Amino acid sequence: MKLPNSARLTYELMGPQDAELLYELDQDKEVMRYINGGHMTSREDVEAIFLPRMAQYTNASKGWGLWKVTRQDNQVFIGWILVRPMGFFSDNPQWQNLELGWRFKREAWGLGFGTEAARAVMNALAESGHADCFSALAMPDNNASIAIMKKLGMQYLKTDLYKDPLGDEVVVYYGCQANQA
């Protein structure tokens, strides 16, 4: 699947060749604040954990994976958009309910890039027919991510424990009403 450019951004599915970009993005404590409390990711963790985990859910034909987001005006990498089935690492993945996530460099914050990129990815996936629903989750005090979810038309569903092999976390769930279970 190929994503068309949006007004200011270009998109490309990420892979192992992007390890340095993934590492670079995670070196800002503020970027990582609502991910893991502000701990920067080591190169070893990118190689041993992040890349193998990304490879498990990447499916280029369905548009699943991490989409590299680059500014058109200066060709600078500013972040990524995650796409994978909700609950991918659980016993009951929701194959038609795609989780969207995002992580952006601090210099890209507050400029509408997160919303523009997430909307472009969501629209392309909706047109492809590979999803009935889109969802997202965030730490309860991550107001910037929650604002993006609302701009995408997602509704608050619940606050609950998100179980993940890397650690469980209480998060807010947003998505379409069909997602309620």
C-alpha positions as CSV (number, residue, x, y, z in Angstrom):
1,M,0.0,0.0,0.0
2,K,1.3,3.4,-0.9
3,L,0.1,6.6,0.9
4,P,-0.4,9.8,-1.1
5,N,1.2,12.9,0.1
6,S,-0.9,15.2,2.2
7,A,-0.8,19.1,2.1
8,R,2.6,19.3,3.8
9,L,3.8,15.8,4.4
10,T,5.0,12.6,2.7
11,Y,4.7,9.0,4.0
12,E,6.8,5.9,3.6
13,L,6.6,2.6,5.5
14,M,9.5,2.2,7.9
15,G,11.8,-0.8,8.3
16,P,15.1,-1.8,9.8
17,Q,16.9,0.7,7.6
18,D,15.2,3.4,9.7
19,A,16.7,2.3,13.1
20,E,18.7,5.5,13.5
21,L,15.6,7.7,12.9
22,L,13.7,5.7,15.5
23,Y,16.6,6.1,18.0
24,E,16.9,9.8,17.3
25,L,13.2,10.5,17.9
26,D,13.3,8.7,21.3
27,Q,16.2,10.8,22.6
28,D,14.0,13.7,23.8
29,K,12.6,13.2,27.3
30,E,9.6,15.3,26.5
31,V,8.8,13.1,23.5
32,M,9.0,10.0,25.7
33,R,7.1,11.6,28.6
34,Y,3.7,9.9,27.8
35,I,5.3,6.7,26.4
36,N,7.4,5.5,29.4
37,G,7.8,8.4,31.8
38,G,10.5,10.2,29.9
39,H,13.1,7.4,29.5
40,M,15.2,7.6,26.3
41,T,15.4,4.5,24.2
42,S,18.9,2.9,23.8
43,R,20.2,1.8,20.4
44,E,20.3,-1.7,21.8
45,D,16.5,-1.5,22.6
46,V,15.8,-0.2,19.1
47,E,17.6,-3.2,17.6
48,A,16.6,-5.9,20.1
49,I,13.0,-4.9,21.0
50,F,11.6,-2.1,18.8
51,L,12.6,-3.4,15.3
52,P,11.6,-7.1,15.9
53,R,8.3,-5.9,17.4
54,M,7.6,-3.6,14.5
55,A,8.4,-6.5,12.1
56,Q,5.7,-8.6,13.7
57,Y,2.8,-6.2,12.8
58,T,4.1,-4.7,9.6
59,N,2.1,-5.7,6.6
60,A,2.7,-3.5,3.6
61,S,-0.2,-4.7,1.6
62,K,-2.7,-3.8,4.4
63,G,-0.9,-0.6,5.4
64,W,0.1,-1.9,8.8
65,G,3.4,-0.7,10.3
66,L,5.1,2.6,11.1
67,W,4.7,5.3,8.5
68,K,7.6,7.7,8.4
69,V,6.4,11.2,8.3
70,T,8.6,13.7,6.4
71,R,8.0,17.4,5.8
72,Q,7.7,18.2,2.0
73,D,9.3,21.6,2.3
74,N,12.6,20.5,3.7
75,Q,12.6,16.7,3.6
76,V,13.1,16.4,7.3
77,F,11.8,13.4,9.3
78,I,9.5,14.6,12.0
79,G,7.9,11.5,13.3
80,W,5.8,8.4,12.6
81,I,2.2,7.1,12.5
82,L,1.6,3.6,13.9
83,V,-1.0,1.3,12.3
84,R,-1.8,-2.2,13.6
85,P,-4.9,-4.2,14.7
86,M,-6.1,-3.2,18.2
87,G,-4.9,-5.8,20.7
88,F,-2.3,-7.1,18.2
89,F,-0.1,-8.5,21.0
90,S,-3.1,-10.1,22.8
91,D,-4.9,-13.4,22.4
92,N,-7.8,-11.6,20.6
93,P,-6.6,-9.1,18.1
94,Q,-9.3,-7.0,16.5
95,W,-8.4,-7.4,12.8
96,Q,-10.9,-4.8,11.5
97,N,-10.3,-2.3,14.2
98,L,-7.0,-0.6,13.5
99,E,-5.0,1.2,16.2
100,L,-3.5,4.5,15.2
101,G,-0.6,5.9,17.2
102,W,1.9,8.7,16.7
103,R,5.2,10.1,17.9
104,F,6.6,13.4,16.7
105,K,9.7,15.4,17.4
106,R,9.1,18.3,19.7
107,E,9.8,20.9,17.0
108,A,6.8,19.5,15.1
109,W,4.4,19.9,18.0
110,G,1.6,22.4,17.9
111,L,1.7,22.8,14.1
112,G,-1.0,20.4,13.1
113,F,1.4,17.8,11.7
114,G,0.1,15.0,14.0
115,T,-3.5,15.5,13.0
116,E,-2.7,15.9,9.3
117,A,-0.6,12.7,9.2
118,A,-3.0,10.6,11.3
119,R,-5.9,11.8,9.1
120,A,-4.1,11.0,5.9
121,V,-3.2,7.5,7.1
122,M,-6.7,6.9,8.4
123,N,-8.3,8.1,5.2
124,A,-6.1,5.9,3.0
125,L,-6.8,2.8,5.1
126,A,-10.5,3.5,5.1
127,E,-10.5,3.7,1.3
128,S,-8.6,0.5,1.1
129,G,-11.3,-1.4,2.9
130,H,-8.9,-3.0,5.4
131,A,-10.7,-1.6,8.5
132,D,-14.2,-1.1,9.9
133,C,-13.0,1.0,12.8
134,F,-10.1,3.1,14.0
135,S,-9.0,3.5,17.6
136,A,-6.2,5.1,19.6
137,L,-5.1,5.1,23.2
138,A,-3.1,7.5,25.3
139,M,-2.1,8.1,28.9
140,P,-5.0,10.0,30.6
141,D,-3.1,13.2,30.9
142,N,-1.7,13.3,27.4
143,N,-4.0,16.1,26.3
144,A,-2.2,16.7,22.9
145,S,-2.8,13.1,21.8
146,I,-6.4,13.1,23.1
147,A,-7.0,16.3,21.0
148,I,-5.8,14.5,17.9
149,M,-8.1,11.6,18.6
150,K,-11.1,14.0,18.9
151,K,-10.1,15.8,15.7
152,L,-10.1,12.5,13.9
153,G,-13.7,11.9,15.1
154,M,-12.9,9.3,17.6
155,Q,-15.1,9.1,20.7
156,Y,-14.0,8.4,24.3
157,L,-14.8,4.7,25.1
158,K,-13.2,3.9,28.4
159,T,-10.2,4.2,30.8
160,D,-8.8,0.8,31.4
161,L,-5.6,-1.2,31.8
162,Y,-3.8,-1.8,28.5
163,K,-1.9,-5.1,28.6
164,D,1.3,-5.3,26.6
165,P,4.3,-7.6,26.7
166,L,6.4,-4.5,27.4
167,G,4.4,-3.5,30.4
168,D,0.8,-2.8,31.4
169,E,-0.5,0.8,31.6
170,V,-3.8,2.6,32.5
171,V,-4.8,4.4,29.3
172,V,-7.8,6.1,27.8
173,Y,-9.4,4.4,24.8
174,Y,-10.9,6.4,21.9
175,G,-12.4,5.0,18.8
176,C,-15.7,4.2,17.0
177,Q,-18.6,3.1,19.0
178,A,-18.5,-0.4,17.4
179,N,-15.3,-0.9,19.4
180,Q,-17.1,-1.0,22.7
181,A,-16.9,-4.4,24.3
